[in-house]
Structures are given as structure tokens and as C-alpha cells.
Amino acid sequence: MYVDVFLHPVFWSTDLYDFPEVLSCNDLGNDDTIGGNVSKYMVLPTGYCGQPKKGHLIFDACFESGNLGRVDQVSEFEYDLFIRPDTCNPRFRVWFNFTVENVKESQRVIFNIVNFSKTKSLYRDGMAPMVKSTSRPKWQRLPPKNVYYYRCPDHRKNYVMSFAFCFDREEDIYQFAYCYPYTYTRFQHYLDSLQKRNMDYFFREQLGQSVQQRHLDLLTITSPDNLWEGAEQKVVFITGRIHPGETPSSFVCQGIIDFLISQHPIARALREHLVFKIAPMLNPDGVYLGNYRCSLMGFDLNRHWLDPSPWAHPTLHGVKQLIIQMYNDPKTSLEFYIDIHAHSTMMNGFMYGNIFEDEVRFQRQAVFPKLLCQNAEDFSYSSTSFNRDAVKAGTGRRFLGGLLDHTSYCYTLEVSFYSYIIGGTTAAVPYTEEAYMKLGRNVARTFLDYYRLNPMVEKVTIPMPRLRKERPPYKHPLLRGPASSHPNSKGGKKSSVNHKDPSNSF
């Protein structure tokens, strides 16, 4: 327990580092040019010429999902910190994730994050940075009373977030972050652990690769009976982390996955009735690099659904091709598309939906978020909205809403970076990793209500999970090439005249 108003945990380190090169803050220059993350950067007082000693702080962000571009010492007790912009895109500066070491016990400091690209922020409403240390590896939020968000005349009247902190253990390395980190490596370890369980209703495939050759993973969760050749499928397609700094998306997505693969009677009923396709990390390069919104090449992928490039936006291109393939399959009904994000200015979980000329379709679109509101205390239907803003035309929700037929519903699921407010109260409850995952479990459970599958749950028993020992006698859900190499030769609900890339429908 951290008793001092300034005390707080944290950093995780993967290895030991050599003693850093000694630099002064002036070596970084006085302009706003930031070429990369600081690497074991020691800050010495101006004019100091002696040997480095305890209390001369060492900053580092050269690790997975790290972000800190520059450090200026204002005084012995105060430091200005600059977020590194997204790679190839200077517009976005929100995510930060860095470590501090070589501290003195009881050393008190003020850190100022001085170059946010957004002015509106939940820091106005009590949000605080995350912190942990090597001896206390669980992430905690700083006390809101130690955090200040204000317009600063010393920084071109930009908005600055300052927080006070006291380092209490000299041997610890401390880590600070905008929100709970969820790295690409953690995600890969999680999927590896699921594969080792050898569940016959869980399939993992590599749908493609990012520009830097990281995996685009696609999960299929359903009863094996739904994968027999010729079986009709009702598909729920879920994506996450197209914006890499929106880490709550991964926790919500993991909550969905954990529930769907469980032996809970509701999960078993859902697997019997539905096929879940989940691409949990659409922007693995951006996640790895510590970007907030963009890919390696500086693209906001959620504005390129209309015409994604196979070389510039390969992960988005791969997912779009798969969705078009399913759209053109007469045996497949793509009923839901949900893209999971995190929101930097609003509380609670909520959804964005589309506007349709067909009033019945528009009204039916409201059913799922209303049901979710009944199941999840942190989900707000009053914050849910439906729009067709021109600026959103390239998003997954808008593009697929224009592509799919009247039986399909497309949503953006947003969840606050900070907190939720339970109905009937005014107190903000800060989100934890577990609370994000709980929202994911409640999203999954809501499909039971939507499809009125309660009678199926009453019939469900809970046998031992089946293991895959032999190749199953049904079609495997993995793609063996691009979607165009799987032409649809069957008749059915969709005519061959519809077999086209619907991007041109806009």
C-alpha cells in the first residue's frame, strides 16, 4: 500500500542495461523535433560536470509499446516530457509509456507531459496516469489529487498534464503509462496458451502479415458441427486495436474470447448457434511501436476501409477480403460486425451505429445496445448514438454498414480510458483490467438475449471439453490464400451478380 500522497509503483524490465551515456538536457535541442524514443537517457543538472549519482534520473522508452521522445529538466524537481508522435505522422501525440530509474529514496518530482495533440481529455475529470515498479508489478492509478490538467502559457498555451510523484525505493525501476499497456507480445503469448489447450471449438489462423511481418491473427470460435461442408453459418465478426494506443480494446476483446471458450452454459449455447470470427489486433505494428492511432507508415487504418492497399494497409486489406468472401457465400449470414475502441473524453462503454433510410432496420439496430445496457452496469445507452458523418465514411462501421444487407448490424464499441458511472450515482468508478474484461464477457452474453437462446441454455450440460486428436471431418475455417481464390460456386440467397468488391457502392 502506498501511503504517501506521492508514492506509487512501477516498471517492468526485461533485462539489465549497461550504464547509460551521460547527456544533459540541452543535448536534445530546444525545438520540437523528436526523431524517436529516448534510450537510457540520463538528465544531469545544467552545468554539472561531476560523476553521475543517485537522483540523476534515467529515462527510457526503447522497449515494446514504449513512447517518450524528449526530456527537458526545468529544475531539480521538475521535468518537461514530450510524447513521440506516431511514426510518419506528427498529428497524433497521446500515448506515453516510459521508465524511470536511478532514483533516490523519497525523491519528489513533478513530471509535465507538455505536447498532447488533443485538448479535450479525461484528465479534466479525474483520470490519472498508470504506474508500477519492479517490486510492485501490478498497475495502479496515481491519486487524482496529484494530477493537474491545464492550459500552459509556457508551452504556446497548449494543454499540459502534470503529476507529482515520490520515488520510495532506490532499487526499483518505475514505469508510467497513459493506460494499462497491452503489447503485441502479450497478445501472442495469450493466443499460444489458448492453442495449447487443444479445444475443438477454437481455431487460430494467420490471415496475413503487417508491413513489418507481424501476425494478423484470426480466431474462429464455434461448435465443430457449424463447420461441416455446406453448413449454414450465422457469423459475428469482431475486431480490435485498429488504433494501437487504445489498449482497453484488447482487454475487452480478451474478455469476449475468454467467455466464449469457457464451459459456461451460455458460452456453449452461443457456440452451438453462432460462428464467432475475431481479429483482436488489426494494427500490430502500431501496437509494437507505441503509436497512438497510426500504423508504421502513418496511416489511420480506420479511415481506409473503402480501398485498403495490400502493401500499405495489408492487415486491413486481408480482413476486408475475408468479409467480402463471407458476404458472397450463400451459406454465410454475416449478422454482426463490432469494432472495439477506447475513448479519451467520455465515460462508460457505449456504441456508435449507422443511420438507414429503412426505419425498421434503424430501429432494430438499437436492440443490441439496449440489451447490452441491461447486462452491463458500465454500458450507457444514453451515450450511444447513430450517425453518418462524412468524416467517418472510411471506418469499418460505416463501410460495412453500406455493404451488408438489412439483416446485418455494424457497431463501434467504445469504452472509456478512465471510468464508468453506475446508474443512479455520480461517482466515477475507474476501470481496471478486470472491469474491461468483464465488459467483454457481458458483450458475449448479450448475444444470448438477442437470439433468445435461453431455452438452449436450460438443455446444456457441462461435459469434459473435447480434445482434437484427429483431423475433424468438416471443412477447416482457415483460409488458404486470398479471398478471391475461393470463388463461390453454390447457389443460394446471393446471386453471382453480387460477387463484387462493394467499395464502389459509395
C-alpha positions in Angstrom: 0.0 0.0 0.0 1.3 3.4 -1.0 0.7 5.7 1.9 2.4 8.9 0.9 0.4 11.2 -1.4 3.3 10.9 -3.9 4.1 7.2 -3.6 3.4 5.0 -6.5 4.6 1.8 -8.1 6.4 0.6 -11.0 8.3 -0.6 -14.1 8.8 -3.9 -15.7 12.3 -4.6 -17.1 13.2 -7.5 -19.4 16.9 -7.3 -18.9 19.8 -5.4 -17.3 21.2 -2.4 -19.1 24.7 -1.0 -19.3 25.3 2.3 -17.6 23.9 4.9 -19.9 25.7 7.6 -21.8 25.7 10.8 -19.8 23.9 13.6 -21.5 22.5 17.0 -20.4 19.0 18.1 -21.3 20.5 20.7 -23.7 21.8 18.0 -26.0 18.3 17.3 -27.1 17.9 20.8 -28.6 15.3 23.4 -28.0 12.9 22.7 -30.9 10.0 20.3 -31.1 11.7 17.8 -33.5 11.5 14.4 -32.0 13.1 11.6 -34.0 12.5 8.6 -31.8 12.2 7.3 -28.2 14.7 8.3 -25.5 17.1 5.4 -24.7 18.6 5.2 -21.2 18.8 9.0 -21.2 20.3 10.4 -18.0 19.3 14.0 -17.1 22.1 16.0 -15.4 21.6 19.5 -13.9 22.7 22.3 -16.2 26.4 23.0 -15.7 27.0 19.7 -13.7 30.4 18.2 -14.5 30.9 15.6 -11.8 30.2 11.8 -11.9 26.6 10.7 -12.2 24.9 9.9 -8.9 21.7 8.7 -7.4 18.9 11.0 -8.1 20.1 11.9 -11.6 17.1 10.3 -13.3 17.4 7.9 -16.2 14.5 7.8 -18.7 13.9 5.1 -21.2 11.2 4.2 -23.7 13.1 1.9 -26.1 11.0 -1.1 -25.4 7.9 -2.6 -26.9 5.0 -0.2 -26.9 7.2 2.5 -25.3 6.8 6.2 -26.1 8.8 9.1 -24.7 10.5 11.4 -27.2 12.3 14.0 -25.2 13.0 15.1 -21.6 13.8 18.7 -20.5 14.8 19.5 -17.0 13.0 22.6 -15.7 14.6 22.4 -12.2 16.0 19.9 -9.7 12.4 18.8 -9.0 10.6 19.3 -12.4 10.8 17.8 -15.9 9.0 18.5 -19.1 8.3 15.3 -21.0 7.5 15.2 -24.8 5.4 12.4 -26.3 7.0 11.0 -29.5 4.5 11.5 -32.4 3.2 8.4 -34.2 5.6 7.1 -36.8 5.3 9.0 -40.1 2.5 11.2 -38.7 3.2 14.2 -36.4 -0.5 14.8 -35.8 -1.0 12.3 -33.0 0.6 12.6 -29.6 -1.4 11.0 -26.9 0.0 7.6 -25.8 3.1 7.6 -23.5 4.9 4.7 -21.8 8.3 5.1 -20.2 10.5 4.0 -17.3 12.5 6.0 -14.8 15.4 4.6 -12.7 18.5 5.7 -10.7 16.2 7.4 -8.2 16.8 8.4 -4.6 14.6 7.3 -1.8 12.0 9.9 -1.0 12.9 11.9 -4.2 9.9 14.1 -5.1 9.4 15.2 -8.7 6.8 16.8 -11.0 6.5 15.5 -14.5 4.8 17.6 -17.1 3.5 16.0 -20.3 3.6 19.1 -22.5 2.7 18.2 -26.1 -0.6 16.4 -26.2 -2.2 16.7 -29.6 -5.7 16.7 -28.1 -7.1 19.5 -25.9 -10.1 17.6 -24.5 -9.2 14.9 -22.1 -10.5 12.8 -19.3 -7.6 14.3 -17.2 -10.2 17.1 -16.7 -12.5 14.6 -15.0 -10.1 12.8 -12.6 -8.2 10.5 -14.9 -4.6 9.8 -13.8 -1.6 8.1 -15.3 -0.8 4.4 -14.6 2.3 3.4 -12.6 4.1 0.3 -11.4 7.6 -0.7 -10.2 9.8 -3.8 -10.3 8.9 -4.7 -6.7 5.2 -3.9 -7.2 4.3 -5.2 -10.7 0.6 -4.5 -10.6 -0.5 -1.4 -12.4 -2.1 1.3 -10.2 -3.6 4.7 -11.0 -2.0 7.8 -9.4 -4.2 9.6 -7.0 -6.2 12.2 -8.9 -5.3 14.9 -6.4 -1.7 14.6 -7.6 -2.7 15.2 -11.3 -3.3 18.6 -12.9 -4.5 19.4 -16.5 -4.3 22.9 -17.6 -3.5 25.3 -20.4 0.1 26.4 -20.0 1.4 29.8 -21.3 5.0 28.4 -21.2 4.1 25.9 -23.9 2.3 28.0 -26.5 -0.8 27.8 -24.5 -1.0 24.0 -25.2 -2.7 21.8 -22.6 -0.3 20.2 -20.2 -0.8 17.2 -17.8 1.3 17.5 -14.7 1.6 14.9 -11.9 3.6 14.8 -8.7 5.3 11.7 -7.6 7.7 10.4 -4.9 10.1 7.6 -5.6 10.3 5.5 -2.5 12.6 2.6 -3.3 16.0 3.3 -4.8 16.5 -0.2 -6.2 13.2 -0.1 -8.2 12.6 0.8 -11.8 9.4 2.7 -12.2 7.1 2.7 -15.3 4.5 5.2 -16.2 1.8 4.9 -18.9 -1.2 6.6 -20.3 -3.4 3.5 -19.7 -2.9 -0.2 -19.0 -0.4 -1.4 -21.7 -1.4 -4.5 -23.7 1.5 -5.4 -26.0 1.8 -7.5 -29.2 4.0 -10.0 -27.4 1.5 -10.4 -24.5 -1.2 -11.0 -27.1 0.9 -13.6 -28.9 1.6 -15.4 -25.6 -2.1 -15.4 -24.8 -3.1 -17.0 -28.1 -0.3 -19.5 -27.8 -1.7 -20.6 -24.4 -5.2 -21.0 -25.9 -3.8 -23.1 -28.7 -2.1 -25.4 -26.2 -5.5 -26.3 -24.7 -6.4 -28.1 -27.9 -10.1 -27.1 -27.9 -12.0 -28.5 -30.8 -14.2 -25.3 -31.0 -11.2 -22.9 -31.1 -9.2 -22.2 -34.3 -6.4 -19.8 -34.8 -5.1 -18.8 -38.2 -2.7 -16.3 -39.7 -4.8 -14.2 -42.0 -1.9 -12.1 -43.2 1.1 -10.1 -42.0 1.7 -6.5 -41.2 4.3 -4.3 -43.1 6.9 -5.4 -40.5 5.8 -9.0 -40.8 3.9 -9.4 -37.6 1.0 -11.7 -37.5 -2.6 -10.8 -38.3 -4.3 -13.4 -36.2 -7.9 -14.5 -36.9 -9.8 -16.7 -34.3 -12.8 -18.8 -35.1 -14.9 -19.9 -32.1 -17.8 -22.2 -32.7 -19.1 -25.8 -32.4 -17.4 -28.1 -34.9 -20.9 -29.0 -36.2 -21.1 -25.5 -37.7 -18.0 -26.1 -39.8 -19.3 -29.1 -41.8 -19.1 -28.6 -45.5 -22.4 -27.0 -46.6 -23.4 -25.9 -43.1 -25.2 -22.6 -42.8 -23.4 -20.1 -40.6 -24.5 -17.1 -38.6 -21.3 -15.1 -38.2 -20.4 -12.4 -35.6 -17.3 -10.6 -36.7 -15.3 -8.7 -34.0 -12.1 -6.6 -34.5 -9.9 -4.6 -32.1 -6.8 -2.4 -31.8 -7.0 -0.8 -35.2 -5.9 2.2 -33.1 -2.9 0.9 -31.3 -2.9 3.2 -28.3 -6.5 2.2 -27.4 -5.3 -0.6 -25.1 -8.7 -1.1 -23.4 -9.9 -2.6 -26.7 -7.6 -5.6 -26.1 -8.8 -6.3 -22.6 -12.5 -6.1 -23.8 -11.6 -8.4 -26.6 -9.9 -10.9 -24.3 -13.0 -10.9 -22.1 -15.1 -11.8 -25.1 -12.7 -14.6 -26.1 -12.3 -16.0 -22.5 -16.0 -16.2 -22.1 -16.7 -17.8 -25.5 -14.2 -20.6 -25.0 -15.3 -21.3 -21.4 -17.6 -24.2 -20.3 -20.3 -21.8 -19.1 -23.7 -23.0 -20.4 -24.3 -19.7 -22.1 -20.9 -19.9 -23.9 -21.8 -23.4 -25.1 -25.2 -22.3 -26.3 -23.6 -19.5 -28.2 -21.0 -21.8 -29.8 -23.8 -24.1 -31.0 -25.8 -21.3 -32.6 -23.2 -18.8 -33.9 -19.8 -18.7 -35.5 -17.5 -16.0 -33.9 -14.7 -14.6 -36.1 -12.4 -12.4 -34.1 -9.4 -10.4 -35.3 -8.2 -8.9 -32.0 -5.2 -6.8 -33.2 -5.6 -5.1 -36.6 -2.6 -2.9 -36.2 0.2 -5.0 -34.7 3.0 -2.7 -36.0 1.4 0.4 -34.4 0.9 -1.6 -31.1 4.5 -2.7 -31.1 5.9 0.7 -31.9 4.0 2.6 -29.2 1.9 4.6 -31.6 -1.5 6.0 -30.5 -3.5 6.0 -33.7 -1.5 5.1 -36.8 0.3 2.2 -38.5 4.0 2.1 -39.1 3.6 4.2 -42.3 1.5 6.8 -40.6 -2.0 5.7 -41.8 -5.1 5.8 -39.6 -6.3 2.4 -40.8 -9.8 3.2 -39.6 -10.1 5.7 -42.5 -9.1 3.3 -45.3 -11.8 0.6 -45.4 -13.1 1.9 -48.7 -9.9 1.0 -50.6 -7.2 -0.6 -48.5 -3.8 -1.2 -50.2 -2.4 -4.7 -49.9 1.1 -3.2 -49.4 0.4 -0.1 -47.3 -2.6 -1.5 -45.3 -2.1 -5.3 -45.5 -3.9 -6.2 -42.3 -6.9 -4.2 -43.2 -6.8 -5.5 -46.8 -6.8 -9.1 -45.5 -9.8 -8.6 -43.2 -11.8 -6.8 -45.8 -11.2 -9.6 -48.4 -12.3 -12.2 -45.8 -15.5 -10.2 -45.1 -16.3 -9.8 -48.8 -15.7 -13.6 -49.2 -18.2 -14.3 -46.4 -20.6 -11.7 -47.9 -20.6 -13.6 -51.2 -21.1 -17.0 -49.6 -24.8 -18.0 -49.8 -24.3 -20.3 -46.8 -23.0 -17.5 -44.6 -25.0 -14.7 -42.9 -22.7 -12.0 -41.5 -25.1 -10.7 -38.8 -22.9 -8.5 -36.7 -19.7 -6.5 -37.1 -18.3 -4.9 -33.9 -15.1 -2.9 -33.9 -13.8 -2.2 -30.4 -12.1 1.1 -29.5 -11.3 3.3 -26.4 -12.5 6.8 -25.9 -10.3 9.6 -24.5 -13.1 12.1 -23.5 -16.2 10.2 -22.4 -17.1 7.9 -19.5 -18.6 4.4 -19.7 -18.9 1.9 -22.5 -21.2 3.0 -25.4 -21.7 2.3 -29.1 -21.9 4.2 -32.4 -24.2 2.8 -35.0 -25.4 3.8 -38.5 -28.4 5.7 -39.9 -30.6 4.0 -42.5 -33.4 5.1 -44.7 -35.3 2.0 -43.7 -36.9 2.9 -40.4 -37.4 -0.7 -39.3 -33.8 -1.5 -39.8 -32.8 1.6 -38.0 -35.0 0.7 -35.0 -33.8 -2.9 -35.0 -30.2 -1.6 -34.8 -30.9 -0.2 -31.4 -31.9 -3.6 -29.9 -28.4 -4.9 -29.2 -27.1 -1.9 -27.4 -30.3 -1.7 -25.4 -29.8 -5.3 -24.3 -26.2 -4.7 -23.5 -27.2 -1.8 -21.3 -29.3 -4.2 -19.3 -26.5 -6.7 -18.9 -23.5 -4.3 -18.2 -23.7 -1.7 -15.5 -20.9 0.2 -17.1 -22.6 0.4 -20.5 -24.5 3.6 -21.3 -27.3 3.5 -23.8 -27.9 7.3 -23.4 -24.3 7.8 -24.7 -24.9 5.5 -27.7 -25.5 7.4 -30.9 -26.2 6.7 -34.6 -24.7 8.9 -37.3 -23.4 9.0 -40.9 -20.9 11.8 -40.6 -18.8 12.3 -43.8 -15.6 12.2 -41.8 -16.4 8.6 -40.7 -17.0 7.3 -44.2 -13.8 5.3 -44.2 -14.4 3.5 -40.9 -15.3 -0.2 -40.6 -18.7 0.6 -39.1 -19.6 2.9 -42.0 -18.2 0.9 -44.8 -19.7 -2.4 -43.7 -23.0 -0.8 -42.9 -23.2 0.3 -46.5 -22.0 -3.1 -47.7 -24.0 -5.7 -45.8 -27.7 -6.4 -46.2 -30.7 -5.5 -43.9 -30.1 -8.4 -41.6 -26.6 -7.2 -40.6 -25.7 -4.7 -37.9 -22.4 -2.8 -37.6 -21.2 -1.0 -34.5 -18.2 0.7 -33.0 -18.0 -0.3 -29.3 -16.2 2.4 -27.3 -15.0 2.1 -23.7 -13.6 4.9 -21.6 -9.9 5.1 -21.0 -10.8 6.1 -17.4 -14.0 5.2 -15.7 -17.7 4.5 -15.7 -20.6 5.9 -13.7 -23.2 3.4 -12.4 -26.8 4.5 -12.9 -28.3 6.4 -10.0 -24.9 7.7 -8.8 -22.5 10.4 -9.8 -19.2 8.9 -8.6 -16.8 7.7 -11.3 -15.5 4.2 -10.9 -12.1 3.8 -12.5 -11.8 0.9 -14.9 -9.4 -1.9 -14.1 -8.1 -4.6 -16.4 -10.7 -7.0 -14.9 -13.5 -4.4 -15.4 -12.6 -4.1 -19.1 -12.7 -7.9 -19.5 -16.0 -8.1 -17.7 -17.5 -5.7 -20.2 -16.2 -8.1 -22.9 -17.9 -11.0 -21.1 -21.1 -9.1 -21.0 -20.9 -8.3 -24.7 -20.7 -12.0 -25.4 -23.5 -12.9 -23.1 -25.8 -10.3 -24.7 -26.0 -12.4 -27.9 -27.9 -15.0 -25.8 -30.7 -12.4 -25.2 -30.6 -11.1 -28.8 -31.1 -14.5 -30.3 -33.4 -15.6 -27.5 -31.3 -18.7 -26.8 -32.3 -19.1 -23.1 -34.2 -22.4 -23.8 -30.9 -23.8 -25.2 -29.1 -23.0 -22.0 -31.6 -24.9 -20.0 -30.8 -28.0 -22.0 -27.0 -27.6 -21.8 -24.9 -30.0 -19.6 -21.3 -29.4 -19.0 -19.3 -32.4 -20.2 -15.5 -32.6 -20.2 -14.1 -30.5 -23.1 -13.3 -32.4 -26.2 -9.8 -32.6 -27.5 -8.7 -32.6 -31.1 -6.9 -35.9 -31.6 -7.8 -36.4 -35.3 -8.4 -34.2 -38.2 -12.1 -33.3 -38.0 -14.4 -34.4 -40.8 -15.6 -30.9 -41.6 -14.3 -28.0 -43.5 -11.5 -26.2 -41.8 -12.1 -22.4 -41.3 -8.6 -21.4 -42.3 -8.0 -19.5 -45.5 -5.5 -21.0 -47.9 -4.9 -17.8 -49.8 -6.6 -14.6 -50.7 -10.4 -14.5 -50.6 -10.5 -14.2 -54.4 -9.0 -17.7 -54.7 -12.2 -19.2 -53.1 -14.9 -18.4 -55.7 -18.4 -19.2 -54.7 -19.9 -21.9 -56.9 -23.1 -22.6 -54.9 -26.5 -21.2 -55.5 -28.4 -19.7 -52.6 -29.5 -16.4 -51.1 -27.0 -14.3 -53.1 -26.8 -14.2 -56.9 -23.4 -14.3 -58.6 -24.1 -10.7 -59.8 -23.4 -9.6 -56.2 -19.9 -11.1 -56.3 -18.0 -7.8 -56.5 -15.9 -5.5 -54.3 -18.6 -3.3 -52.8 -16.2 -0.5 -52.2 -17.6 1.1 -55.4 -21.0 1.3 -53.8 -20.1 4.7 -52.2 
